[in-house]
Amino acid sequence: MNQTHFLKSIFRPENFNSEELELILMQFEEITFRKNEFLVEKGKVANYYYFLEAGFLRSFTINTEGNDITTKFFSESDIVIDWNSYFLKKPCKESIQAITHGTCWKITFSNFMKLFKIEAFREVGRTRLINNYFELKNHSIAVIADQAKDRYLNLLSEKPTIIQNVPLKHIATYLGITDTSLSRIRKEIML
């Protein structure tokens, strides 16, 4: 088994015995994706849970005026998933699309359930689910309660690689502002 396997950064060897770790790594399949490729499509059921090794993705939906609105960014080591669709087998309400080329590791629902008997695996999943929930909740509140400049500075502080690798139009919709407002905020910050 490769000692530098990417998934060992998520499923740390010190938390699993060697048989558990080998079983976990065997359930995942490495895939590569191209820029603009969809990993999850609105209206379809999400069949995979992904860990992103390299590259950038975004989830988005189309609002009532027909505008493409980014709801989340994914970068290295993030879980890429539509939780509701994957676990409840309901059609996705948004799509997840590659912003760059990249690599991720996917697991089917049935293989995921095989691993659920491993306590440390459940704990990793629970921790990541909770962190994902808080990130989503904090973003939802920030869009309502924080100034646009503060939302941008927060994103810059927490996920600088997003700012460096994602088109500004996607960042603007994620922050709930126009491209023009985002350009103005970036100019203010540089002064």
HELIX and SHEET records of a PDB file:
HELIX    1   1 PHE A    6  SER A    9  5                                   4    
HELIX    2   2 PRO A   13  ASN A   15  5                                   3    
HELIX    3   3 SER A   18  GLN A   27  1                                  10    
HELIX    4   4 TRP A   83  LEU A   88  1                                   6    
HELIX    5   5 PHE A  109  LEU A  115  1                                   7    
HELIX    6   6 GLU A  119  ALA A  145  1                                  27    
HELIX    7   7 ALA A  148  GLU A  158  1                                  11    
HELIX    8   8 PRO A  160  ASN A  165  1                                   6    
HELIX    9   9 LEU A  168  LEU A  175  1                                   8    
HELIX   10  10 ASP A  179  MET A  190  1                                  12    
SHEET    1   A 4 GLU A  29  PHE A  33  0                                        
SHEET    2   A 4 GLY A 102  THR A 108 -1                                        
SHEET    3   A 4 TYR A  48  ALA A  54 -1                                        
SHEET    4   A 4 ILE A  79  VAL A  80 -1                                        
SHEET    1   B 4 PHE A  38  VAL A  40  0                                        
SHEET    2   B 4 SER A  95  ALA A  98 -1                                        
SHEET    3   B 4 LEU A  57  ILE A  62 -1                                        
SHEET    4   B 4 ASP A  68  PHE A  74 -1                                        
END                                                                             
